[in-house]
Amino acid sequence: MARTPSNMLALGTKAPEFELYDTVTDKTFDLEALKGPKGILIMFICNHCPFVKHVNSEIAKLGEEYQAKGFGIVAVSSNDVENYPDDSPELMKKAAQKEGYTFPYLYDEDQSVAKAYDAACTPDFFLFDENLELAYRGQLDDSRPGNEKPVSGKDLRNAMDAILAGEKVAEDQKPSIGCNIKWKQA
């Protein structure tokens, strides 16, 4: 199990535009359609990664809770499905249903969105405020497979709660750790 950290895109970065296919609804969505009045959380995940499997129930809970509070929430899978067939769009849809995702699970077939966001690992979290400026990037919390720390979503929840309260998000942010995105070979 490789342990790849987030690249930690600069805070304040504007959310790059995108248009991606949602495996759950079979529709295509762009950034503007997905953002909520409070901002948007973009999570780079995949089906097969043990780090994502470790936090799946928490991201499903977090999605449902914070969508109701005005955030757009989306998950994106950018892995090379030719070499990692467990991450195919058909299986993404099944995973979203199994995990109870209430948010779109988007397929980044050409990996352009992962590159635009400088995503490095799964899971990798990017929280943008109502102006689509990056307010938080990094880990969900300190829990990792096998470290016996409970999954709480504490770090990401604190950032989202700060935005909801009209406060500045703390700049002391830790990178996420996970499997590297499975890039296509050129």
Salt bridges, closest charged atoms under 4 A:
ASP26 OD2 - LYS93 NZ 3.66
GLU58 OE1 - LYS61 NZ 3.49
GLU58 OE2 - ARG157 NH2 2.81
GLU65 OE2 - LYS69 NZ 3.40
GLU65 OE1 - ARG157 NH1 2.76
ASP87 OD2 - HIS48 ND1 2.73
GLU99 OE2 - LYS98 NZ 3.26
ASP142 OD1 - LYS174 NZ 3.10
ASP155 OD1 - LYS154 NZ 3.40
GLU171 OE2 - LYS168 NZ 2.96
